[in-house]
Structure formats: C-alpha cells, structure tokens
Amino acid sequence: MSQISALSTIQRNGPLRVGDLARREQISKSSVTRLVARLEETDYLERRVDPDDGRSFVVVITAHGHDLLAASRQRANEFLAHQVGR
C-alpha cells in the first residue's frame, strides 16, 4: 500500500524530491529512501537530476508505474462495484 500511495502522490504532484515525498506521505526520509529504492528496482519510478538543483534528484513515475496505478484503480473499482451490486 505504501508503494501505491507514493506513486499516486508523485502522479498527482509531478516529479518530487525524496524529502518532499516524505513530507507529503508523512513518513521519515529514510523510509521514503528505502521505498524509492524498491520502486526504482522494480521499474515503477526513476531518478532524474533536479532541473532546479543539479546536485539533487527528483523521482518520476515510469510507464510501468502508471500501468501499476491504473491496474490498482481498476481492481478497486471492480471491488466497489461488486460490493454495491450486492
């Protein structure tokens, strides 16, 4: 769930620095750093040089990450439709 939440936050807000993502997700920077590493390993996001500060980087969702979010939303919608239909 934390991975989906982080990806959704990045999708809504655009590229973010790790510290900004930590603040928005209300978790520690070290936790977000580990989360970003896992998401990067699975090709759901990538790091890019921060256009405002070449010494930093921002995280950006990949096409694979967008696909994951779309599939997650589809499953949630199907679940809700099923519950409403009952």
C-alpha positions as CSV (number, residue, x, y, z in Angstrom):
1,M,0.0,0.0,0.0
2,S,2.8,2.4,0.7
3,Q,4.2,1.9,-2.8
4,I,0.8,2.7,-4.4
5,S,0.4,5.7,-2.1
6,A,3.8,7.1,-3.0
7,L,3.3,6.5,-6.7
8,S,-0.1,8.2,-6.5
9,T,1.4,11.2,-4.8
10,I,4.1,11.5,-7.4
11,Q,1.5,11.1,-10.2
12,R,-0.7,13.9,-8.7
13,N,2.2,16.3,-7.9
14,G,4.7,15.6,-10.6
15,P,8.4,14.9,-10.0
16,L,9.3,15.3,-6.3
17,R,12.5,15.3,-4.3
18,V,12.7,12.5,-1.7
19,G,12.3,14.9,1.2
20,D,9.2,16.4,-0.4
21,L,7.7,13.0,-0.9
22,A,8.4,12.1,2.7
23,R,6.6,15.2,3.9
24,R,3.6,14.5,1.7
25,E,3.4,10.9,2.7
26,Q,4.1,11.8,6.3
27,I,6.8,9.3,6.8
28,S,10.5,9.6,7.6
29,K,13.0,10.5,4.8
30,S,14.9,7.2,5.5
31,S,11.7,5.2,5.0
32,V,11.0,7.0,1.7
33,T,14.6,6.5,0.6
34,R,14.1,2.7,1.0
35,L,10.7,2.9,-0.6
36,V,12.1,4.8,-3.6
37,A,14.9,2.2,-4.0
38,R,12.4,-0.6,-4.1
39,L,10.2,1.2,-6.6
40,E,13.3,2.0,-8.7
41,E,14.4,-1.6,-8.7
42,T,11.0,-2.7,-10.0
43,D,11.0,0.0,-12.7
44,Y,8.0,1.8,-11.3
45,L,9.9,5.0,-10.9
46,E,13.2,6.6,-11.9
47,R,15.5,9.2,-10.5
48,R,16.3,12.2,-12.6
49,V,18.6,15.2,-12.0
50,D,16.6,18.0,-10.4
51,P,16.2,20.8,-13.0
52,D,16.4,23.4,-10.3
53,D,19.4,22.0,-8.5
54,G,21.8,19.7,-10.4
55,R,23.2,18.4,-7.1
56,S,19.8,16.8,-6.2
57,F,17.5,14.4,-7.9
58,V,13.7,14.0,-8.3
59,V,11.7,10.8,-8.6
60,V,9.4,10.4,-11.6
61,I,6.9,7.6,-12.4
62,T,7.7,5.4,-15.3
63,A,5.3,4.0,-17.8
64,H,5.4,0.7,-15.8
65,G,4.4,2.7,-12.7
66,H,1.5,4.3,-14.5
67,D,0.3,0.9,-15.6
68,L,0.5,-0.4,-12.0
69,L,-1.6,2.6,-10.7
70,A,-4.2,2.0,-13.5
71,A,-4.5,-1.7,-12.7
72,S,-4.8,-0.9,-9.0
73,R,-7.5,1.6,-9.6
74,Q,-9.3,-0.9,-11.9
75,R,-9.2,-3.6,-9.2
76,A,-10.5,-1.1,-6.6
77,N,-13.4,0.0,-8.9
78,E,-14.3,-3.6,-9.6
79,F,-14.4,-4.4,-5.9
80,L,-16.6,-1.4,-5.1
81,A,-18.9,-2.2,-8.0
82,H,-19.3,-5.8,-6.7
83,Q,-20.0,-4.5,-3.2
84,V,-22.6,-2.1,-4.4
85,G,-24.2,-4.7,-6.5
86,R,-24.6,-7.0,-3.5
